[in-house]
Amino acid sequence: MKIKVIHRTSIVYKNGKSPLMLRFIHERTSKQLSLGISVEPHYWDKDAEMVTADCPDRAALQSQIDSTLSTYRKKIQRLEALDMEVDFTNLFDQTSKCTPQLVDSYFKRQIAAMKQAGKINTAIKYTATCTSLVKFHPAKLRFEEIDGKFLRNFEAFLHTAGNQSNSIATKFSVLKAVYNKAIADKIFLCKENPFISYKMGKHWTQTRKRAIHKEDIQRLMQAELPVTRSPYTNFARDIFLFSYFSAGINFKDIATLRHADMEEDRIFYRRHKTGKTMTCRLHPLAQQIIDKYIRKGSSQEDYIFPILDRAEHKTAQQIFNRIHKVLAKINRELKVLGKLIGLEVPLTTYVARHTYATVLKRSGVSVALISESLGHSDLSTTQIYLDSFENSQIDEAMRHLL
C-alpha cells in the first residue's frame, strides 16, 4: 500500500484553489480521499508533496496533512502487526473484525526491534523463549489462547525439556513482557490476564554467591603468572582488577570505555544494561592499568582497552560478537588464575563486581550507597549480590548462644 498527497488541479474552485487528496495505491488500483483542504497551485510543491513555505496558514495546513497521513500509516502498521491483509476493505471498513495476532509473529517483530536497537542479549533471550513456545505449541498460537492452563502446561513442558528453574523463570518473564506489551499495543482484547495469578517468582532459585575476600585480591595482584600461558592471562587479571577498583564496572561497559569518558581523575559512562549514567573516581591502581594500554596517537573516540576497534566493530552485532568472544577468553584465563591462588570459587569478571559490593558491605557501607554505585535500579537487586555473605559472621555469633 502506497500513499501520496496529490493536488487535484483538474478541479478548480471559484476562489482559484484546488483540493488536496490522499491517493492510496494497492495492487495497481487506486483510491482517493479528500483532505478537506484546498490551496492555489503555486502554493503546492508537487515533488515534496508539501505546502510551500510562503503559503498563508502554512503551519496549520501542513499539520492537518501530516496528521491524516500519520493516522493511515498507523492503521497500515496495525494491520501488518495483526497479520491482516493490507487492502482497501480492511483500511477503510471500520466495522471489519481484526484477526487475532499470532504470538510468534509478534515475538519476531519485538526481536527485530531489539536487534535494531543494539539490545542483542535481550534479543537472544526473546528468541530462546519464542523457540520454546513454537516447540510446545507448533500450531499457530494466538494471544487469546494463553491462559492459566496454558502457562502450567508450558511450565511442565520446559521442565521435561531439561530447562533449569532460572531458565524457566527467564522464559516466563519474557513471555509476560511480550504479553503485556501486546495488550498495551492493543494487539488483542485481554479479558483476564493469566500472569496476575501465575507467580513466576517460584522458579527463581538462589545461586551461590561469587564474592571473594580482600586477601584473595591481594594474592591475585601478587601472583606470578606462568610464562607459558596465553597472552590473555595478564590482560584477564588487569580487567578483573580494573572492575574491582572501578566500582564493579561490568565487562561490556569496560570494553566500550573511550578516552573521552575520562576526565581528570574520574570516568563517566552509561550502563548498557540499564542506560543509567555512571561515574566513579579512578583508583590509583585502576589508573595504572589504564596507563598500560594507552596507545600513542589515540583520539578521544578510541576505546581505552584493546577489546574493540571502532574501525572494525561498527554494528551492534559486531560489537556483541567481539565482546562475547573476548569475554570467553578472559574468563577462561581467570579460572586458571583462581586455581593458581587456591580459590574454590570459579573466578570470572562478574566475581569482581560481587566482590566490590561485598567488601564495601563488610566495611560498613550502606546497601543504598552500594546500590547507587553499582547502578542498580532498586535495592532488591543489590541484595541479591549481598545475601548470605555474612554467614561466617552469623556462625561466629551462634557460638554465644550458650
N, C-alpha and C positions, 0 to 999 in steps of 0.2 A: 504494500500500500504506500503510495507516494502522495504527498500533499504539497500543493503550490498555491501561492497567493497571486491572483490574476486581476487585471484591471479590464473590465468589460467595456472597452471603448466603442464597441458596436452599439451600445446603449448610451444615449446622451440625454440627460435631463434638461429641463428648461434653464436651469442655472449654469449649464455648461459642464456639469460634473458627470462622471460615470461611476457605476458601482464597483466595489471591490468584492471579490468572491474567493472562496476556497474551492480549489479543484482537487478532488480525490481521484487517483488513478489506480485501478486494480485489474490486472489481467486484461489489459487493452480496453478496459471500459472505464469511463469517467463519470463522475457525479459532481455537480456544483452546488455550493451552499452559500447563500448571501451572508456577508458580514454585517450588513446594516450600515455600511459606511460608503460614502461616495466622495471622490476628490476630482479635481481638474487634472487633465492628462499631464500637465507639466509639473505636477506635484507628486508624480509616481515614478519611482526608479524600478523599471521592469527587470533589470538584471539582478538587482539586490533584493527585489520583492519587498521593498520598504517605501514608506512615505519619505519624501525628500526633506532635508534639514530645514528648508525655508518655508515649508508648508505651515499655514496657520493651524494652531492647536495640534501641532505635530506629535507632542508627547502623549496626549490623551488618545489620539487616533492609533498611534503605533502600539500603545499599551493594550488597547482593545483587540488589535490584530494578534499580538503576541499571546494574549490571554486565551483567545479562542483556539489558536494553533496549539498551545500547550495542553488545553483540555482534550483535544482529539488525539494528540500524540500520547497522552497518558492513557486514554482509552485503548489505543492500539497496544501499548506496552502491557496493559492489564489483560487483554485478550491473549497476548503471547504468553504471559505468565500462567494463564489458565489453560494453556494448550488448546485454545479455541481457534477456529479458522478466522483469520482477519479478512472479513468481507463486508460489503455494504450493509447486509442484513444485521450482522452482529454489531457493527459500529453504530448504526443509526436506530435500530429497533430497541427501544428502552425496555420493552417487555420480554425480550429474549432471556431465557434462563441460562445461567453460566454452567458449563460443565465443570465439575469439581477438579481442582488442581491435583495432578499426580505428584506424590511425595518425592519420588526420585528426581523428577524434572525440576522441582523447586529446589531440592538439595543441590543439584548441579549448577543452578543459577547462583546460589549462595557461594559455592566453591569457586566458581569462575570469578565472582566479585572479590573474594578474598585474595585469590592469586593476583588479580589486577592491582589490589591494594598493597601487595607485598606481604600479606599475612600467610606465609607458606606453612608454618607449623599448624596454624588453626585449620587451614585448608586440608592438611593431611588428616587431622582428627575427624573432620567432617566427611572426608572421603571414606575413611575406615568405617564410620557409622553407617553411611549410605550403602556401602558394600554389604555389611552385615544385614541391613534391612532387606535388601534385594534377595539375599540368600534365604532369609527367613520367610519372606513373602514374595516369591518370584512373580506372581500376578501383579497387574497394575494396582498400586496401593493409593487410596485416596485418604486425605486427612480425616474425613468423617468416619473412617473405619478404625481410627486409633482411639481405643477406649481402655478401661481398666483391664479387661480380659486380654486385650492385645498386648499391653505392656507386660503383664505377668507371663504370657506365653513367650514373648520376645526375651524376657529375662531368663526363662528356663532354657531357651534355645542357645543363648550366649554361654550359659554355664556348661551345657552339653558340648558346645563347640570348643571348650577349653579356655574361655576367657577368664582371667583373674578378676577379683572383686573390684579393684580400682579401674580396670579396663572397662568393666560393665558400667561402673559409675560414670566414667567419662563419656561413654556412648549414650547413656540416658541423659546426661547433662546436655550433650549436643542435640539430641532429638527434642528435648524440651525447648531449647533455644530456638530451633527451627520451627517447631510447632507454634510457639508464641509469636514468632516473627510473622508467620503466615496469617495468624489472627490479626496482628497489627496491620498487615498489608491488605486485609480484607480479602484474602485468597479464598476463604470458605467461611461459612457461618458456624461458629462454635456454640453448641448448645450447652455442653458441660465439659470443662477442661479436665481430662483424666489425671493430669500431673498435680492437681490440687490434693488429691487423696493418695496418689502414689508417691511414697517417700524414697528419694534417691539416696539420702544420707546413709541408709543402712548398708550400702555397698562399699562405702569408703572404709578402708582398713588403715590403721596407723602403721606407718612404715618405720623401720629402725632409724633412729636419729644418727646423723652422719657427721657430727662435730668432733673435732679432736681438741687437744689441750695446747696451751701456750708453750709448754715444754716440747710438744711434738713439732710446733712451728720452728722452735729454735734448732731442734735436731735436723729438720728438713733443710734449714738455711746452712747448717754447718756440714751437712753430709758431703762426702767426696764422691763425685759421680763416676761411674765406670767409664773408662775411656772407650770401651768397645760398644757402648750403647748408641742409639740413634741420635742424630743431630737435634732431634726434637726434645731430648731429655732435659737439657739445660733450659731450653725455651719453655718447656712444660712447668718446670719449677718456678721460673720467673713469672709466668702467667698466674700460677696459683698464688704466689706471694703478692703479686700486684693486686689481685682481687681481695685478698685478706687485708692488705694495708690501705685499700681504697674503698672502704665501707661495703665490702661484699659485692662489688660490681660484678654482674654475671658475664659469661664469656662473649655473648653476642654484642653486648654493649662495649666490651673491651675491644673486640675486633673492629668495631666501627668508630672508635675514637679517632678524631682528627687533630692535627696540630692546632686548628682553630678553636678546639674545645678546651685548650689550656690557656689560663690567664693568670699570670704571676704564679702563685702557689696553690691554685685551685684547678679542678677540672669541672666542666659543665657538660652535661649530656642529657638526652631524652631516652628514658627506658623504652625499649622496643615492645616489651610485653604490655605495659600499661599506658605508655605515652606520657608519663609523668616526667616533668623536668627535674633533674637531679644535679646536685653539686656536692663536692667534698674537698676538704683541704688535702693537698698532696703530702702524704707522709714522706719524710726524707728517704726512706728505703724504696718507696714507690717511685720517687723522682729518680733515684739511682737506676732503677730498672728501665725507666723511660729513656734515660741518657744512653743506655747500652744500645738502643735500637733507633736512635735518631740518625737519619741519613743526610748527608750533605746535599744541599740543593733542594730539600723538601719544601713544598709550598704549604700554605695554611690548610689547603683542602686535602692534602695527602693523609693517609692513615698513619697512625703512630707506630703500630706493631705490624710486622711483616706477615699479615694474615690475608688481607685483601689488597688488591691492586685496582685503583679506581679506573685505570685504563683498560683493565681486563674484565673486572667483575662489575658489570653495569646494571643488569636487570636484577629484580628481586630474587628470581630463581637462581641466577648465577651466584649471587651473594649467599643465598641459603646453602647451595651445594658446597661452596668453598668453605664456609664456616662449619658445616656438618662434617666435612672431610678432615679439616684440621683439628676440630674438637675431638674426633675419634682418636687421632694420633696422640694428642696431648693427654687424654685420659688413659690411654694405654701406657704411656710413659709414667704417668703419675702413680698408677697401680704398682709399677715396678719400684718406684721410689718409696712408696708406702711400705712395701715389704722390706726394702733395704734398711729402713729405720725402725722396723719392728712393729708397724701398725697392724692392728686387726681389722680396722675399718678400711674398706677399699677407697683409695684416695682418688678423687675426681675434682674438677673445677668447682662443682657445687658444694663440696665439703668446705672449701674456703669461705663460701657465703654463710654456711651454717656455723662455722667456727667463729667467724667475725661476730655474729649475733650472740652466740653462746658466751664468748669471752666477755663481751660487754655486759651481759646479764649477770655473770658471775662477779663482775666488778661493781655491781650495784646500780647500773644504768637502768632507767625505767623502760618497760616494754614499749611505751608510747614513743619514746625517743628512738629506740632501736627500730621500731616500725617505720618511723619517718625516714631514718637514714637508709633503710632497705628499699624504700619506695613502695611499700605495701599500701593497698587501698583501705585495709581495716586491720585491727589488732588481732583478729582471729587467725589471719594468715601468718602473722609473726609468731603467734603462739604455737603453730604447727612446727615452726623451726625450733622452738624452745622447750616444748613439752618433754618432760621426763629427764631433762639434762641434769636435774638436781637429785636424781635417785641416790647418788652416793651420799649427798647431804642428809637425805631422809633416812638412809640406812644408818648413818652415824647417829642421828638423833634418836632412833629407836633403841639404841644401846642404853639409853637412860630411862626406859620405861619401867625398869625395876630398880 
